[in-house]
Amino acid sequence: MIVFLNGTSSAGKTSIAKKIQEIYPEPMLHMGMDHFFFSLHPRFIGHGEESHLGYQFVSVDDPIGPKILVQKGIYGKRISRAMHLALKAVVESNIPLVIDDLLFSEEDFQDYLELFKDVNVIFVSVKPPLQIAELREKMRGDRSAGLARGLYEVVYQDRLFDIEIDTEKMSPEESAQLIINYINASTQPTAFKENALRAHLTR
């Protein structure tokens, strides 16, 4: 069983993931993009001098405010693929998993859909209003200004979800309990399979 939290930077995914781990009756791993991203040396990420090889932050002109897009280099693509395979290995070992990711790359999304096509994935949109994500980004102080805005436009678009959570209106505890209730109700998640079907029909 997989709980897949998708949302922009500073949306509140990690806080929800930790609360799910607290409530869930079995040991559950929490893994995602940050665990792999921050395992790289700083020169290969963000604005580092060799970030074009890993995960590069690219500033984009926007009259509203700072805006950053993320581009993957050759090693970034390899690392993303390795992460997906590692997550699949966890699930194949019969270990419950909550994934904390931001699907800014359609290639990544399609890879997930293929790898987890035979697994029950509860696909969750973690989406506060953009202004709230930007405020959290500023308050955290460990995120580049404009990252939440740049990712906001791409991580949610054209995707179907089993559960949608507005983290301005719901606390991490409430959000986690909503997801646990969904699991306990034995509801069959459909969003991942529907997204895969849509992708197949548009090819």
Buried (B, 14 or more C-beta within 10 A) or exposed (E): BBBBBBBBBBBBBBBBBBBBBEBBEEEBBBBBBBEBBEEBEEEBBBEBEBBBBBBBBEBEEEEEEBBBBBBBBEBBBEBBBEBBEEBBEBBEEEEBBBBBBBBBBEEBBBBBBEBBEEBBBBBBBBBBEBEBBBBBBEEEEEBBBBBBBBBBEBBBEEBBBBBEBBBBEBEBEEBBBBBBEBBEEEEEBBBBBBBBEEBEEEE
